[in-house]
Amino acid sequence: MIVFINKEKKEISDNTDILNMLHANGFEDTKGIAIAVNNQVIPKTSWQNHLLHDRDNITIITATAGG
């Protein structure tokens, strides 16, 4: 299925949850990351249970040090 991660088109497997999507896209360390799916923030405690759907818009925000 097709999803959009930070506006970039990506193909992922059906029945993929947020946590597996992150790992498949190089995010091994999930500290300092916030996720929104279709403009709705998904709590980190729900990432493993939140299945993604075809055409979902996923926003990944990472915290950075400095200013």
N, C-alpha and C positions, 0 to 999 in steps of 0.2 A: 504494500500500500504506500501511498505518497503522503508525506507530511511536510510541513515547512518549519524548519528550525532557524530561528532568527532570520526569517524571510528567504532562507535558502532551501530549495527543493531537495528532499532526501527520500530515498526508498527504504522502508523498514519492513520487517516481517509482521504478518498479522499477529494479533494477541501479544503485542509488545507493550510492556509497562514503562513508565517514565524512567525508573532506575536502570532497566536494561538498555533503553535508548541512550541514556547518558553514557553508560559503559561502552556501548558500541560506537560512540562518537568521541571517545578519548577522555571522558571525564571520570577517571578512576577515583579521584578524591572529590567528594561532593561537599566538602566544607566551604562555606561562603557562596553557595549557589542558591538562587531562587528560580522557581519555574512557574510560568503561567501558560495555561493551555486555553486558547481562544479567549484571551484577556481575563482569565480567571486564575488567580494565584492558587496553586495546589500546595498544601502543607507537606513538608518533607516526610512526615509520618505516613502520608498517603501515596507516596511515589511508587512503592512496590505493588500497590493494589489498583492504581489508576491506569487502566488500559487506554492506549491511544487509538484513535480512529482515523480512517482515511480522510485526508484534507485538513487535519488539525493544524492549527497555527500555534507553534510552541516558541515561547520566548525564554531564553536562558540568560540570566543576569548573574555575573560573577563579581564579587567584591574584590577591589584592588586596594593595595596600600598606597598611601601618599595622598596628594591632593592637588 
